[in-house]
């Protein structure tokens, strides 16, 4: 018999899910960042919030989170999934193009900010080793906070987004060497010379793990997803996605790297495959939920007793830390020739502390490098600074709006090869879809295509076509394919029900896009016009018209007259099909034929 589980064991998760159901819609309604809502929910629902009243009012314990460690275990995966999604949106080529920002600007920021913050800690009475630990820990910023906030404000693909991401990626890469440095410093403090060699040797497994993840990923990922896609099981595909994310993270963690870096590498590898769009759609819900849990866990960490007991000290640490980092990052950014407004906006969003400060300072505490009391005050001050990220992002964007120069692209940022602006999206890349693609190539019209047949997709990609595996009947997938940018959508599948589904989804996503769909017969064409197709092409009618054209030409009739009569008959059929469509559908189809007005 299954083991009985007490409802109390699910209580904290239920409280989080209830909070998420309330926080996200509420903050969206008031046009506030949900990130801030999750942070506040963590403070309110944690043991130091309403939880402190549970003793006198037992019912309050039912609506508060009592075990912060349980939430934190799941919350750490939020950062892992975030880095995986970031990797999916990049490629090795784009990362190589950003190398000066990542390994130049990013690493310089860690060194400069770490040095200045370390000097401040030393001036406040901390020993040199402890000052180094504090400086390096506080020099890092929050990937989990900054990236979602920039995404909400549609700033990820601007110069600011690329510069901020480059620094955050460099910081994530620096975590493992920083932890090794603390091990070495701990050995020095303990007088154990062997710890030098032990600390340095821990870098070897990390480097080996990265090489193994890349090698195995290149050999295994595509065949794995081809096998899973062939099963046509959505559940199995989701399971494979989770296996890759968590497996790569665990492999990196075992070697001493952060799980987030392993997941990021896995994302980069999958970005080169035809499955990237479908993987993005399946992972996005997990990422959003786990990130929300991460933000709640950050709020729970805020010890209100200390804040209320020493508000000036805590606020001074938070403000001083943020201000010093903003000034330092701005200076480093200008040294790397970033435009002034981009440099300032980047510095402002990266000013507060990051989640890895907890990891690094806990390690420093284990090696007895920092005073426990001072470390606790610093961590609380760092947590308070987290709450400033949405506000700083808002203020930074106001500066950018006032000065258009802030939107100048970063010189090293390569153009996105996946940009679909003005292209055609072909849904279904079988016999008909390939022929449409060939004709578009002849007229120098760029296109991308999607199909649910993994074998067809693989063959097309080997031929050099930009074709992806995925279900175009899902609005989320169409969004990943750039439905808001394409000039036209051509639906070529031979399953009438699936064609109807795709046409409905496309039209719901875009009122003005040109939408041409393949129909089984005249009745199906009429239905497609009702669903919003700009043009529906019935196979039976087109076959009849083609037979009539060939017959008349073979009988010696003038080709020009024959072609004109065929076009006239085709227009008659189109008008007949559209007569059964409601006025709003007909109006929509006419609107889709009109040239799109420039929004620039």
C-alpha positions in Angstrom: 0.0 0.0 0.0 1.2 3.6 -0.7 2.7 5.4 2.3 0.4 7.9 3.9 1.7 11.5 3.6 0.7 14.1 6.1 -0.9 17.2 4.6 1.5 19.3 6.6 4.4 18.1 4.3 2.7 19.9 1.4 1.8 23.0 3.2 4.8 25.3 2.3 4.4 24.4 -1.4 0.7 25.1 -1.3 1.3 28.5 0.3 3.8 29.4 -2.4 1.4 28.3 -5.2 -1.4 30.3 -3.6 0.9 33.4 -3.3 2.0 33.0 -7.0 -1.6 32.9 -8.1 -2.4 36.1 -6.3 0.9 38.1 -6.7 1.5 37.8 -10.5 -2.0 38.9 -11.6 -2.2 41.6 -9.0 1.2 43.1 -9.8 0.5 42.9 -13.6 -2.7 44.8 -13.0 -0.9 47.6 -11.4 2.0 47.4 -13.9 4.5 46.5 -11.3 7.2 43.8 -11.6 6.1 40.4 -10.3 9.7 40.0 -9.1 9.1 42.6 -6.5 5.8 40.9 -5.6 7.5 37.6 -4.9 10.2 39.3 -2.8 7.5 41.0 -0.7 5.6 37.7 -0.5 8.7 36.0 0.9 9.1 38.7 3.6 5.4 38.6 4.5 4.9 34.8 4.5 8.3 33.8 6.0 9.1 32.9 9.6 10.1 36.5 10.4 6.9 37.9 8.8 3.5 36.6 9.7 5.2 33.4 10.9 6.2 35.2 14.1 2.5 35.5 15.0 1.8 31.7 14.6 2.5 31.0 18.3 -0.4 33.1 19.5 -2.6 32.3 16.5 -2.1 28.7 15.3 -4.2 29.2 12.2 -1.6 31.7 10.8 0.9 28.8 10.5 -1.4 27.4 7.8 -0.8 30.4 5.5 2.9 31.0 6.2 6.1 29.2 5.1 7.6 27.5 8.1 10.5 25.6 6.5 12.6 28.0 4.5 15.3 25.4 3.7 12.7 23.2 1.9 11.7 26.1 -0.4 15.4 27.0 -0.9 16.2 23.5 -2.3 13.7 24.0 -5.1 14.4 27.7 -5.5 18.0 27.1 -6.5 16.7 25.4 -9.7 15.2 28.7 -10.7 18.6 30.1 -11.5 19.6 26.8 -13.2 16.6 27.0 -15.6 17.1 30.7 -16.2 20.7 30.1 -17.4 19.5 27.2 -19.5 17.0 29.4 -21.3 19.6 32.1 -21.8 21.9 29.5 -23.4 19.1 28.5 -25.7 18.7 32.1 -26.9 22.4 32.3 -27.7 24.8 30.4 -29.9 28.5 29.6 -29.9 29.0 32.2 -32.7 27.2 35.0 -30.8 29.0 34.1 -27.6 32.3 34.2 -29.4 31.4 37.6 -30.8 30.8 38.9 -27.3 34.1 37.6 -25.9 35.5 41.0 -25.3 32.5 42.0 -23.2 32.4 38.7 -21.3 36.1 38.1 -20.6 37.1 41.7 -20.8 34.4 44.0 -19.4 32.8 41.2 -17.2 36.0 40.0 -15.6 37.4 43.5 -15.2 34.2 44.4 -13.3 34.6 41.5 -10.9 38.2 42.5 -10.2 37.6 46.3 -9.8 34.4 46.0 -7.7 35.9 43.1 -5.6 39.0 45.2 -5.0 37.2 48.3 -3.9 34.7 46.5 -1.7 37.5 44.5 -0.2 39.3 47.7 0.7 36.2 49.0 2.4 35.8 45.8 4.4 39.5 46.0 5.4 39.0 49.6 6.4 36.1 48.5 8.6 38.4 46.2 10.6 38.1 42.9 8.7 41.3 40.8 8.3 42.9 40.8 4.7 41.6 37.3 3.9 38.1 38.2 5.1 38.2 41.5 3.2 39.0 39.6 0.0 36.1 37.1 0.6 33.7 39.9 1.3 34.8 42.0 -1.7 34.5 39.1 -4.2 31.2 38.0 -2.8 29.6 41.4 -3.0 31.1 42.2 -6.4 28.7 39.7 -8.0 25.2 40.7 -9.2 21.9 38.8 -9.4 21.4 37.0 -12.7 18.0 35.7 -11.4 16.8 39.2 -10.6 18.3 41.3 -13.4 17.5 39.1 -16.4 13.8 38.7 -15.7 13.5 42.4 -14.9 15.2 43.4 -18.1 13.0 40.9 -20.0 9.8 42.4 -18.5 11.0 45.8 -19.7 11.9 44.5 -23.2 15.6 45.5 -22.7 17.3 42.2 -23.2 18.1 42.7 -26.9 19.3 46.3 -26.5 22.9 47.3 -25.9 22.1 47.4 -22.2 20.7 43.9 -22.1 23.8 42.5 -23.9 26.2 44.3 -21.7 24.4 43.3 -18.5 24.2 39.7 -19.7 27.9 39.6 -20.5 28.9 40.8 -17.1 26.5 38.4 -15.4 27.9 35.5 -17.4 31.4 36.4 -16.5 30.4 36.6 -12.8 28.8 33.1 -13.0 32.0 31.8 -14.6 34.0 33.4 -11.8 32.2 31.6 -8.9 34.2 28.4 -9.1 37.7 30.2 -9.1 36.4 32.4 -6.2 35.5 29.4 -4.1 38.9 27.9 -4.9 40.5 31.2 -3.8 38.7 30.9 -0.5 39.9 27.4 0.0 43.5 28.6 -0.5 43.0 31.5 1.8 41.5 29.2 4.4 44.5 27.0 4.2 46.9 29.9 4.6 44.9 31.1 7.7 45.1 27.6 9.2 48.8 27.3 8.3 48.2 24.3 6.1 50.4 24.7 3.1 49.0 21.6 1.4 45.7 23.5 1.0 47.4 25.5 -1.7 47.8 22.4 -3.9 44.4 21.1 -2.9 42.7 24.3 -3.8 44.4 24.6 -7.2 43.8 21.0 -8.0 40.0 21.6 -7.7 40.2 23.6 -10.9 41.1 20.5 -12.9 37.8 18.6 -12.4 35.9 21.8 -13.2 37.8 22.2 -16.5 37.4 18.5 -17.3 33.7 18.7 -16.5 33.1 21.5 -19.0 34.9 19.6 -21.7 32.9 16.4 -21.0 29.6 18.3 -21.0 30.4 19.9 -24.3 31.7 16.6 -25.9 28.8 14.5 -24.6 26.3 17.2 -25.5 27.4 17.4 -29.1 27.3 13.6 -29.5 24.1 12.8 -27.6 21.7 15.7 -27.5 20.5 15.7 -31.1 20.1 11.9 -31.4 18.3 11.9 -28.0 15.7 14.5 -29.1 15.3 12.9 -32.5 14.4 9.6 -30.7 12.0 11.3 -28.3 10.4 13.4 -31.0 9.8 10.2 -33.1 7.7 8.9 -30.2 5.2 11.8 -30.7 4.8 11.9 -26.9 4.6 15.4 -25.4 5.2 14.0 -21.9 8.3 12.2 -23.0 9.6 15.3 -24.7 9.2 17.3 -21.5 10.9 14.6 -19.5 13.9 14.7 -21.9 14.1 18.5 -21.5 14.2 18.2 -17.7 16.8 15.4 -17.9 19.1 17.6 -20.0 18.8 20.7 -17.7 19.1 18.9 -14.4 21.6 16.3 -15.7 24.0 19.0 -17.0 23.6 21.0 -13.8 24.4 18.0 -11.6 27.4 17.1 -13.7 28.8 20.6 -13.3 28.0 20.7 -9.6 29.9 17.4 -8.9 33.0 18.9 -10.5 32.9 22.1 -8.3 31.2 24.4 -10.8 27.7 25.9 -10.3 24.7 24.0 -11.6 23.7 27.1 -13.5 26.9 27.0 -15.7 26.3 23.4 -16.6 22.7 24.2 -17.6 24.0 27.2 -19.6 26.4 25.0 -21.6 23.6 22.6 -22.3 21.4 25.4 -23.5 24.2 26.6 -25.9 24.5 23.1 -27.3 20.7 22.8 -27.9 20.6 26.2 -29.5 22.4 24.7 -32.5 19.7 22.1 -33.0 16.3 22.1 -34.6 14.6 21.4 -31.3 15.5 24.7 -29.6 12.1 26.4 -30.1 10.1 23.4 -28.8 12.4 23.0 -25.8 12.0 26.7 -25.0 8.2 26.3 -24.9 8.3 23.3 -22.7 10.9 24.7 -20.2 9.4 28.2 -19.8 6.7 27.2 -17.3 9.2 25.4 -15.1 11.6 28.4 -15.2 8.9 30.9 -14.3 7.6 28.9 -11.4 11.0 28.0 -10.0 12.3 31.6 -10.3 9.2 32.8 -8.4 10.1 30.3 -5.7 13.7 31.7 -5.8 12.5 35.3 -5.2 10.3 34.1 -2.4 13.2 32.4 -0.8 15.2 35.6 -1.0 12.5 37.5 0.8 12.4 34.8 3.5 16.1 35.4 4.2 15.5 38.9 5.2 15.8 39.0 9.0 13.4 41.7 10.1 14.5 41.7 13.7 18.1 42.7 12.7 16.7 45.3 10.2 14.5 46.9 12.9 17.2 46.7 15.5 19.9 48.3 13.4 18.2 50.0 10.5 20.9 52.6 9.9 23.7 50.0 9.7 21.7 47.7 7.3 20.6 50.5 5.0 24.1 52.0 5.0 25.5 48.7 3.9 22.8 48.3 1.2 23.1 51.9 -0.1 26.9 52.0 0.1 27.3 48.7 -1.6 25.0 49.6 -4.5 26.4 53.1 -4.9 30.0 51.9 -5.0 29.2 49.2 -7.5 27.3 51.6 -9.8 30.2 54.1 -9.8 32.8 51.2 -10.4 30.8 49.5 -13.1 30.2 52.8 -14.9 33.9 53.5 -14.9 34.8 50.1 -16.2 32.1 50.2 -18.9 33.4 53.6 -20.1 37.0 52.2 -20.2 35.6 49.5 -22.5 34.1 52.2 -24.7 30.5 51.6 -24.0 28.3 54.7 -24.7 27.7 56.8 -21.5 24.0 56.0 -21.3 24.5 52.3 -21.8 27.3 52.3 -19.3 25.1 54.1 -16.7 22.0 51.9 -17.2 24.1 48.8 -17.1 25.8 49.9 -13.9 22.4 50.8 -12.2 20.8 47.4 -12.9 24.0 45.5 -11.7 24.6 47.6 -8.6 22.8 45.5 -6.0 24.3 42.3 -4.7 23.7 38.8 -6.1 22.5 35.4 -5.0 26.0 33.9 -5.1 27.0 36.2 -2.2 25.3 33.8 0.1 27.2 30.8 -1.3 30.6 32.6 -1.2 30.1 34.1 2.3 28.9 30.8 3.7 32.1 29.2 2.3 34.1 32.0 3.9 32.4 31.4 7.2 33.3 27.7 7.0 36.9 28.6 6.5 36.8 31.1 9.4 37.8 34.0 7.1 35.1 36.5 8.3 33.5 37.5 11.6 30.1 35.8 11.9 28.4 38.9 13.2 29.8 41.1 10.5 29.0 38.5 7.8 25.3 38.4 9.0 24.9 42.1 8.8 26.5 42.2 5.3 24.2 39.4 4.0 21.1 41.2 5.3 22.3 44.4 3.7 22.8 42.6 0.5 19.3 41.1 0.7 17.9 44.6 1.2 19.7 45.7 -1.9 17.9 43.0 -3.9 14.7 44.9 -3.5 16.2 47.9 -5.4 16.7 46.0 -8.7 13.2 46.7 -10.2 13.3 50.3 -9.1 16.8 50.9 -10.4 15.8 49.2 -13.7 12.8 51.6 -14.0 15.0 54.7 -13.2 17.7 53.5 -15.6 15.1 53.1 -18.4 13.8 56.6 -17.8 17.3 57.9 -18.5 17.4 55.8 -21.7 14.1 57.2 -22.9 15.3 60.7 -22.4 18.5 60.0 -24.4 18.0 57.8 -27.5 21.8 57.3 -27.6 21.3 54.8 -24.8 19.9 52.4 -27.3 23.1 52.3 -29.4 24.2 48.6 -29.9 27.3 47.3 -28.2 30.0 47.1 -30.9 30.8 43.4 -30.3 27.1 42.3 -30.3 26.6 40.1 -33.4 23.4 40.2 -35.3 20.9 37.5 -34.3 21.0 34.9 -37.0 17.5 33.8 -35.9 15.9 37.2 -36.7 12.8 36.6 -38.8 11.8 40.2 -39.5 10.0 40.4 -42.9 10.4 36.7 -43.6 7.9 34.0 -44.4 7.1 31.2 -41.9 6.1 27.9 -43.6 4.2 25.5 -41.3 4.7 22.0 -42.6 7.8 21.2 -44.6 6.8 18.1 -46.4 6.4 17.8 -50.2 4.3 20.9 -50.6 6.2 23.0 -48.0 9.5 22.2 -49.7 8.2 23.3 -53.1 6.9 26.6 -51.6 10.4 27.1 -50.0 12.1 26.4 -53.4 9.9 29.1 -55.1 10.6 31.6 -52.3 14.4 31.0 -52.8 14.1 31.6 -56.5 12.6 35.1 -55.7 15.2 35.8 -53.0 12.6 35.7 -50.2 13.9 34.5 -46.8 11.9 32.0 -44.9 12.0 29.7 -41.9 9.8 26.5 -41.4 8.5 24.3 -38.7 7.3 20.7 -38.8 6.4 18.0 -36.3 8.2 15.3 -38.3 11.7 15.0 -36.8 13.0 13.1 -39.8 11.8 15.7 -42.3 13.3 18.5 -40.1 16.7 16.7 -39.9 16.8 16.2 -43.7 16.0 19.9 -44.3 18.6 21.1 -41.9 21.2 18.9 -43.5 20.3 20.7 -46.8 21.0 24.0 -45.1 17.4 25.2 -44.5 16.3 26.9 -41.3 13.7 24.4 -40.1 12.7 23.7 -36.6 10.8 20.9 -34.8 7.6 22.0 -33.0 3.9 22.4 -32.9 2.7 25.6 -34.6 -0.8 25.0 -33.1 0.6 26.3 -29.8 0.6 30.1 -29.4 3.8 29.9 -27.2 5.7 28.1 -29.9 4.6 30.6 -32.6 5.8 33.4 -30.3 9.2 31.7 -30.1 9.2 31.5 -33.9 8.8 35.3 -34.2 5.1 35.5 -35.3 5.1 39.2 -34.4 7.8 39.9 -37.0 7.1 37.7 -40.0 5.5 39.1 -43.2 3.5 36.0 -44.0 2.6 32.5 -42.8 2.0 29.6 -45.3 0.3 26.5 -43.8 0.9 23.5 -46.0 0.0 20.5 -43.9 -2.4 17.8 -45.3 -4.4 17.3 -42.1 -7.5 19.5 -42.3 -8.0 19.6 -38.5 -4.4 20.6 -37.8 -4.6 23.3 -40.5 -7.7 24.7 -38.9 -5.9 24.8 -35.5 -2.8 26.5 -36.9 -4.9 29.1 -38.8 -6.9 29.9 -35.7 -3.8 30.3 -33.6 -1.9 32.4 -36.1 -4.9 34.7 -36.6 -5.3 35.1 -32.8 -1.7 36.1 -32.5 -1.6 38.5 -35.5 -4.6 40.3 -37.0 -2.6 41.8 -39.9 -0.3 39.0 -41.1 -0.8 37.5 -44.5 -2.0 33.9 -43.9 -2.2 31.4 -46.8 -3.5 27.9 -46.0 -3.8 24.7 -47.9 -7.3 23.3 -48.0 -8.6 19.8 -48.7 -11.6 20.8 -50.8 -14.0 23.7 -51.4 -15.9 23.2 -48.1 -12.6 23.2 -46.2 -11.5 26.4 -48.0 -14.7 28.1 -47.0 -14.1 27.1 -43.3 -10.6 28.5 -43.5 -11.8 31.8 -44.7 -14.2 31.8 -41.7 -11.2 31.2 -39.4 -9.4 34.2 -40.8 -7.2 32.9 -43.7 -6.2 35.6 -46.2 -6.2 32.9 -48.9 -7.2 29.3 -48.9 -6.0 27.0 -51.7 -8.2 23.9 -52.1 -6.4 20.9 -53.6 -9.4 19.7 -55.7 -10.1 23.1 -57.3 -6.5 23.8 -58.1 -6.1 20.3 -59.6 -9.2 20.9 -61.8 -7.9 24.3 -62.9 -4.5 22.9 -63.7 -6.0 20.1 -65.8 -8.2 22.6 -67.6 -5.3 24.8 -68.4 -3.1 22.0 -69.7 -6.0 20.7 -71.9 -6.8 24.1 -73.4 -3.1 24.8 -74.2 -2.6 21.3 -75.7 -5.7 22.0 -77.9 -3.9 25.1 -79.4 -5.7 27.8 -77.5 -3.6 31.0 -76.9 -1.7 30.6 -73.6 -2.3 34.2 -72.6 -6.1 33.9 -72.9 -6.1 30.5 -71.1 -4.1 31.8 -68.2 -6.3 34.9 -67.9 -9.4 32.7 -67.9 -7.9 30.4 -65.2 -7.2 33.4 -63.0 -10.7 34.7 -63.5 -12.2 31.3 -62.6 -9.9 31.2 -59.5 -11.2 34.6 -58.4 -14.8 33.4 -58.8 -14.1 30.5 -56.5 -12.4 32.7 -54.0 -15.3 35.0 -53.9 -17.7 32.1 -53.5 -15.7 30.7 -50.6 -15.6 34.1 -48.9 -19.3 34.6 -49.1 -19.8 32.1 -46.3 -17.4 33.9 -44.0 -18.8 36.4 -41.5 -18.1 40.0 -42.2 -15.5 40.4 -39.5 -13.5 37.5 -41.0 -13.8 39.0 -44.5 -12.7 42.4 -43.2 -9.8 40.8 -41.5 -8.7 39.0 -44.6 -8.9 42.2 -46.7 -6.9 44.1 -44.0 -4.2 41.4 -44.1 -3.7 42.1 -47.9 -3.1 45.8 -47.2 0.6 46.9 -46.9 1.7 47.1 -43.3 2.4 50.5 -42.1 5.9 51.2 -40.7 6.0 51.4 -36.9 9.4 53.0 -37.0 
